């Protein structure tokens, strides 16, 4: 597709303070079905609830870097196109 000017960028962001874990917090308040009390689901939901609002990443800087990657400016100026960010 490169000959058509189409590029693909897979963005795999790390831990940024967004509202993405909010649904996990709400779900963690629901009763745990019998048989799942010791499951990985409960462990994950507990971890999501604990981490919500405490993610270490700089959201503004992360968005800036994504913008730079797409526009080939800033730290991406002059670099070859990457498939993953």
ZIQUI-V383030 format. One record per backbone hydrogen bond with DSSP energy under -1.0 kcal/mol. NH is the residue of the N-H (numbers start at 1). CO is the residue of the C=O. Records with the same first field share a line. If there is no record, write none. Layout:
BEGIN
NH=CO ; CO
END
This chain:
BEGIN
4=1
5=2
6=1
10=83
16=14
18=16
22=19
25=21
26=22
27=23
28=24
29=26
30=27
36=33
39=36
43=39
44=40
45=41
46=42
47=43
48=44
49=45
50=46
51=47
52=48
54=51
57=15
62=58
63=59
64=60
65=61
66=62
67=63
68=64
69=65
70=66
71=67
72=68
73=68
76=73
77=74
79=76
85=10
END
